[in-house]
Amino acid sequence: MMAETRGIVQRIKLDPSFQDGYWVYIGPSPTNTTLFAVGIGDPDPQVLRRTCMAVLLTGALFSRREVIITHGASTFQIGGLEVVPG
């Protein structure tokens, strides 16, 4: 079952030890966030999709756009992303 989280991208951190991935902090304020991850170093066929998600999340961070991400109910891996039009 997939869950959704909606909020503003507050911070993104690159973590080379996590499959050259990104840690993404999403929430209503910088002190109230939920941590999610996008791993882009894994050589599977979905790497291009995850790389595009990292680019979209970075754009949402700089433009202060709200996003809706889908993820597993008990996982922090981002499975889908929607940038809310503003």
HELIX and SHEET records of a PDB file:
HELIX    1   1 VAL A   47  SER A   63  1                                  17    
SHEET    1   A 5 ASN A  32  VAL A  38  0                                        
SHEET    2   A 5 GLY A  21  SER A  29 -1                                        
SHEET    3   A 5 MET A   2  ASP A  15 -1                                        
SHEET    4   A 5 GLU A  66  GLY A  72 -1                                        
SHEET    5   A 5 ILE A  78  VAL A  83 -1                                        
END                                                                             
